[in-house]
């Protein structure tokens, strides 16, 4: 595995760890007419994020690398920002989710490219699966606000 790929995967992991907390924040603080729908969807998304965190960390371990596993380091590495503990409208929630998912699509594609370049088909396949899920989610979120 290339050093650049390992570093990018650890950054991805750190961002997923921050996103996990961010999704909980939205789950607890979302307000508006779409509360029930978004509350349930956000729970689904943070559960999915927990699975990604575990799978990425385990992939790093499987190739002899050390995954970031504490919030202090995750926050120092992460480019995803936390949210304040305050109410957020349904509309702002969905717009924020769209922006985040667009970020995840770009970031995931970059890891697939790095993995392909490093000859690591297993990692490329893993992240291609994430890419498909993020593309589907983006379509659904955009359809939800259309």
CORUR-V733202 format. One record per helix or strand of 2 or more residues. SS is the DSSP state (h for helix, s for strand). FROM is the first residue (numbers start at 1). TO is the last residue. Records with the same first field share a line. If there is no record, write none. Layout:
SS = FROM-TO  FROM-TO
This chain:
h = 3-29  35-62  71-77  90-117  121-145
s = 30-31  88-89
